[in-house]
Amino acid sequence: MSSNLLSMPKVELHTHIDCSLDFGTAARLKPGMSFEDYQEAFIAPEKCTDLSQFLMCIDPALVLLQTKLALQISVDGMIRQLAADHVVYAEIRFAPHLHTRIGLRTEEVVETVLGQMFESSEREGIYCRLILCTLRHFNEEQSFEVADLVARYQTQGVVALDLAADEANFPLDEHTNAFRRANTLGLNTIAHAGEASGADSVLETLDKLSVSRIGHGVRSVEDPRVLERLIKDDIHLEVCPSCNIQTEIFPRLKDHSLAQLKDAGVKLSLNTDARATTNVSLTQEYERVQKALNWTEQDLITSSQLAIKASFAPDDIKRSVQQKLEAYTVKA
Ligand SMILES: [Zn+2]
């Protein structure tokens, strides 16, 4: 691993808590588990048939993440990984409703994660904020509940509402009203799109959900009008290259649309999406893109600069992170 890239300060906007249980954390949650058992249960195959097979690989983590203690351990483990990766600002995300199987209320889930997020990130000297996800297969009422949670905790570290999960098999209809309410309340909204579905899904998401960032959006290149729209509306794409290869959006990293998106002038950043399920750190993600697509160190710093600009961090944190990125640029 390049020590240069490891020590480079990074900003990450798109990484899921339930997809990021490293071995040490998983073994704390399930004592006695061997590394082989961990790999088998928590890391998805290098090539999944599609996004829905990939999503099924998250269940072993969800089974464990149903108590306050388990949530605390998982968030602490994730923030240790972020710090080890020299991520200086991260927006981590999860769907509170997935952690209520044995009786936790969604409010307790959110409060537990927020408490641990601040405790661990202060200890590690990094900044973190939380995004709450509703999921494609949720009904309208559940989506409203997530939007209401974002509103309720917006002054306590929750910064946005996201729509995640299986876009190819579930339409937007159940979620449009919740996003309308969130936008009317002035909350930040983002959505996964243009991953398992094509460029049309990006356009539909922008039209119906009025989001300011898109998770993935990598299939926007299939339609030049969508690229134009992304630029015109100043939409930031949270690109997660390794995960896209794993879910068969592109056969190899060389074939990824990153170069086309970048050349077209679309604003984007590199992210891991699923540190455990995809078995990747942000440093590794940078290394792979550098190798396969000839990105320079400056391109990688630019990724973080665009990310912090598109982030939902308070202004003082944005300034502090921008200074760290600029200091590194000068050194390089
Ligand atoms: Zn994602």
Residues whose N, C-alpha, C, O or C-beta is under 5 A from the ligand:
A	BS01	ZN	G215 D273
